[in-house]
């Protein structure tokens, strides 16, 4: 048996063992179930990256850590589905004598009907989501780097001039406002009242 070419055109038949019968239908059905769930997780990751982007653009720094945690959680969920997908593909490889490094396109070309169309659709959707996720992540990295630069420049300016911006804290923790120090005790009292 000659291994299929990775450069073969989509929907082109490959030289692979016959994958037919009820067990094959079940195996490919299980794989497509995992692919659907993986697509949902990728959509969730893209949503989280978009939300993170909105937080970064808004300048609301208090939400940056939460947005980052949500992106990390989505990435962990994606890793779980990558393991599930690899397990399903391994079963197909083992049960049908396919190459260990078989691609999704090659699986689609090997699959019995109706799975070729479904698998090709998954492949295209996964590729599109991956491109969108890469673009969103790159954009977010750019926003974070710009924010880091701006923060560093502001700190450098403060250090160089020895001045404090309005609303800064003095060495005792009191708030500096237009040259007047408001005591911490007063703020504590106000917090107690609310």
C-alpha positions as CSV (number, residue, x, y, z in Angstrom):
1,X,0.0,0.0,0.0
2,X,1.4,3.4,-1.0
3,X,0.8,6.1,1.6
4,X,-1.5,8.9,0.4
5,X,0.1,12.2,-0.6
6,X,-0.5,15.1,1.8
7,X,-0.6,17.4,-1.2
8,X,-3.5,15.6,-2.9
9,X,-6.5,17.8,-3.8
10,X,-9.5,17.7,-1.5
11,X,-12.1,15.0,-2.3
12,X,-9.4,13.1,-4.3
13,X,-9.4,9.4,-3.5
14,X,-6.3,8.1,-1.7
15,X,-4.8,4.7,-1.7
16,X,-6.0,3.5,1.7
17,X,-7.6,0.3,3.1
18,X,-11.4,0.0,2.7
19,X,-13.1,1.6,5.7
20,X,-16.7,0.3,5.6
21,X,-19.3,-1.4,7.6
22,X,-21.3,-0.5,10.8
23,X,-18.2,-0.3,13.0
24,X,-16.7,2.3,10.6
25,X,-19.9,4.3,10.6
26,X,-19.8,4.3,14.4
27,X,-16.1,5.2,14.6
28,X,-16.5,8.1,12.1
29,X,-19.6,9.3,13.9
30,X,-17.7,9.4,17.2
31,X,-14.9,11.4,15.6
32,X,-17.4,13.9,14.1
33,X,-19.1,14.3,17.5
34,X,-15.7,15.2,19.0
35,X,-15.0,17.6,16.1
36,X,-18.3,19.4,16.7
37,X,-17.5,19.8,20.3
38,X,-14.0,21.0,19.5
39,X,-15.4,23.6,17.1
40,X,-17.6,24.8,19.9
41,X,-14.6,25.1,22.2
42,X,-12.7,27.0,19.5
43,X,-15.7,29.3,19.1
44,X,-15.7,29.9,22.9
45,X,-11.9,30.6,22.8
46,X,-12.5,33.1,20.0
47,X,-15.3,34.8,22.0
48,X,-13.0,35.0,25.0
49,X,-10.2,36.5,23.0
50,X,-12.7,39.1,21.5
51,X,-13.9,39.9,25.0
52,X,-10.3,40.3,26.2
53,X,-9.7,42.6,23.2
54,X,-12.6,44.7,24.2
55,X,-11.3,44.9,27.8
56,X,-7.9,45.9,26.6
57,X,-9.2,48.6,24.3
58,X,-11.5,50.0,27.1
59,X,-8.6,50.7,29.4
60,X,-10.4,49.0,32.3
61,X,-7.3,47.4,33.7
62,X,-9.2,45.9,36.6
63,X,-10.8,43.4,34.2
64,X,-7.6,42.4,32.4
65,X,-6.7,39.5,34.8
66,X,-10.2,38.1,34.6
67,X,-10.3,38.2,30.8
68,X,-6.9,36.5,30.8
69,X,-8.1,33.8,33.2
70,X,-11.1,33.2,30.9
71,X,-8.8,32.8,27.9
72,X,-6.6,30.4,29.8
73,X,-9.6,28.3,30.9
74,X,-10.8,28.1,27.3
75,X,-7.3,27.0,26.2
76,X,-7.4,24.3,28.8
77,X,-10.8,23.1,27.5
78,X,-9.4,23.0,24.0
79,X,-6.5,20.8,25.1
80,X,-9.0,18.3,26.6
81,X,-10.7,18.1,23.2
82,X,-7.4,17.8,21.3
83,X,-6.7,14.7,23.5
84,X,-10.2,13.3,22.7
85,X,-9.8,13.9,19.0
86,X,-6.4,12.2,19.0
87,X,-7.9,9.2,20.8
88,X,-10.6,8.9,18.2
89,X,-8.2,9.2,15.3
90,X,-5.9,6.6,17.0
91,X,-8.8,4.1,17.1
92,X,-9.4,4.6,13.4
93,X,-5.7,4.2,12.7
94,X,-5.5,1.0,14.7
95,X,-8.8,-0.5,13.5
96,X,-8.4,0.3,9.8
97,X,-4.6,0.2,9.2
98,X,-4.3,3.9,8.4
99,X,-1.0,5.8,8.8
100,X,-0.4,7.1,12.3
101,X,0.0,10.7,11.1
102,X,-3.2,10.7,8.9
103,X,-4.6,14.1,8.4
104,X,-8.3,15.1,8.7
105,X,-8.4,15.6,4.9
106,X,-7.1,12.1,4.4
107,X,-9.6,10.7,6.9
108,X,-12.4,12.4,4.9
109,X,-11.1,10.8,1.7
110,X,-11.0,7.4,3.3
111,X,-14.3,7.6,5.2
112,X,-17.5,5.9,4.0
113,X,-20.5,8.0,3.1
114,X,-21.9,10.3,4.5
115,X,-18.7,11.2,6.4
116,X,-16.5,12.7,3.7
117,X,-18.6,15.8,3.3
118,X,-19.0,16.2,7.1
119,X,-15.3,15.8,7.7
120,X,-14.3,18.2,4.9
121,X,-16.8,20.8,6.4
122,X,-15.2,20.3,9.9
123,X,-11.7,20.7,8.4
124,X,-12.6,24.0,6.7
125,X,-14.4,25.3,9.8
126,X,-11.4,24.3,12.0
127,X,-9.0,26.0,9.7
128,X,-11.1,29.2,9.6
129,X,-11.4,29.3,13.4
130,X,-7.7,28.7,13.8
131,X,-6.9,31.7,11.5
132,X,-9.3,33.9,13.4
133,X,-8.0,32.8,16.8
134,X,-4.4,33.4,15.6
135,X,-5.3,36.9,14.4
136,X,-7.2,37.8,17.6
137,X,-4.4,36.5,19.8
138,X,-1.8,38.5,17.8
139,X,-3.9,41.7,18.1
140,X,-4.3,41.2,21.8
141,X,-0.6,40.7,22.2
142,X,-0.1,44.0,20.4
143,X,-2.5,45.8,22.7
144,X,-0.8,44.3,25.8
145,X,2.6,45.4,24.5
146,X,1.4,48.9,23.8
147,X,-0.1,49.1,27.3
148,X,3.1,47.9,28.8
149,X,5.1,50.5,26.9
150,X,2.7,53.3,27.9
151,X,2.9,52.2,31.6
152,X,6.7,52.0,31.4
153,X,6.9,55.4,29.8
154,X,4.6,56.9,32.5
155,X,6.7,55.4,35.3
156,X,9.9,56.6,33.7
157,X,8.5,60.1,33.5
158,X,7.4,60.0,37.1
159,X,10.8,58.7,38.2
160,X,12.7,61.3,36.1
161,X,10.7,64.3,37.3
162,X,10.1,63.1,40.8
163,X,6.5,64.4,40.5
164,X,3.4,62.5,41.4
165,X,0.3,62.5,39.4
166,X,-2.9,63.9,41.0
167,X,-4.6,61.2,43.0
168,X,-1.4,59.4,43.9
169,X,-0.5,58.0,47.3
170,X,2.1,59.4,49.7
171,X,4.7,57.4,51.6
172,X,2.1,56.8,54.5
173,X,-0.6,55.6,52.2
174,X,-2.6,58.8,52.2
175,X,-4.1,60.1,49.0
176,X,-2.4,63.1,47.5
177,X,-4.9,65.4,45.9
178,X,-3.9,68.9,44.6
179,X,-1.1,69.0,47.2
180,X,-3.4,68.1,50.1
181,X,-3.1,64.7,51.9
182,X,-6.3,63.1,52.9
183,X,-5.8,60.8,55.8
184,X,-6.3,57.1,55.6
185,X,-8.4,57.2,58.7
186,X,-11.0,59.4,56.9
187,X,-11.2,57.0,54.0
188,X,-11.5,54.0,56.4
189,X,-14.4,55.8,58.2
190,X,-16.2,56.4,54.9
191,X,-15.8,52.8,54.0
192,X,-17.3,51.8,57.3
193,X,-20.4,53.9,56.7
194,X,-21.3,52.3,53.4
